[in-house]
Amino acid sequence: MQRAIVELRYGPEGGTKKVLSPGETLRVGRKAKAQWIVSDKHMSGVHFEVAYDGAKVLVRDLSKGTGTLVGGQKIAAAEELVHGGWIRAGETDFMVYLEAATPPDEDEMDVLLAAEPDELEPLEAQWVEENRARLLGDKRRRAARAAEALSLLRAVEGPLYVVLDAARTDRILTVVRESVDRYRSLYEGFDGEALEDVAPYLVEIDRSSSLLARLVEEGWGNRWGIFIVYPRSFKELRRHLRRFLMVADAETRKKYYFRFYDPVVLREFLPTCTPKQKAELFGEIRAFLVEDPFGHVARFPAEVS
């Protein structure tokens, strides 16, 4: 059953989502009569509503004079929203998505393996035929490693988070936005908006959603990000991780970006860092889980004193 997702895009509440199952309606505004109360003094008490019938999403303006914009145009009656549609109410922007609506792009190697010889250039067809057994073996091994990782991650006790590097591929933001899981850039303010396509994103994994499976099946082995076991809130973990986006050289004090959310960087850094560095990075984090060079799960637990 595909759900609809209404996401508040920017500001302190950016990344907050409300999820609609077929037949549900959501009223948004700044007063208690609304089902989703948003802190925006320019919005009406109940500003607009979104209705989802399982096939289409409709938005209706309920404001008193200020109006509701869909795709930049003020609406007069109910307006149908397409997947990825934009709503503006007061000074707040919302986006509407359908859950898991965009399938992954076809893998280039899968396309080559599925092609008939006469569909390829002669040298290309020869190379595919000579390497078919190896390529199919690599594909099976990648799938097996991903299945192994997914099983281990699903078995993790306690809240599970992931930090994703949107700079790796456009697909990451597509997958996250089409999920019910809460997410937010680790960047703030202007940087958070200007660099949203390449920023690191913290995501709180909702065990009822399909996001974890999609991230592992598509991204495992491709350095999409790192998984974190953390017992406290999304807000507290985000505040903690933001401390490490920039680090200073011990001698020159020159500052550098620290890409700790790259699994290769993290798994090489942790065994070499000092006890003080490790204690600072972990804080109350119980464990980091990342892909190792062979596609297995490498677990770095916090040291228990």
Secondary structure, 3 states (H helix, E strand, C coil): CCCEEEEECCCCCCCCEEEECCCCEEEEECCCCCCEECCCCCCCCCCEEEEECCCCEEEEECCCCCCEEECCEECCCCEEECCCEEEEECCEEEEEEECCCCCCCCCHHHHHHHCCHHHCCHHHHHHHHHHHHHHHHHHHHHHHHHHHHHHHHHCCCCCEEEEEECCCCCHHHHHHHCCCCEEEECCCHHHHHHCCCCCEEEEECCCCCCHHHHHHHHHCCCCCEEEEECCCCHHHHHHHHHCCCEEECCCCCCEEECCCCCHHHHHHHCCCCCHHHHHHHHCCCCEEEEECCCCCEEEEECCCC
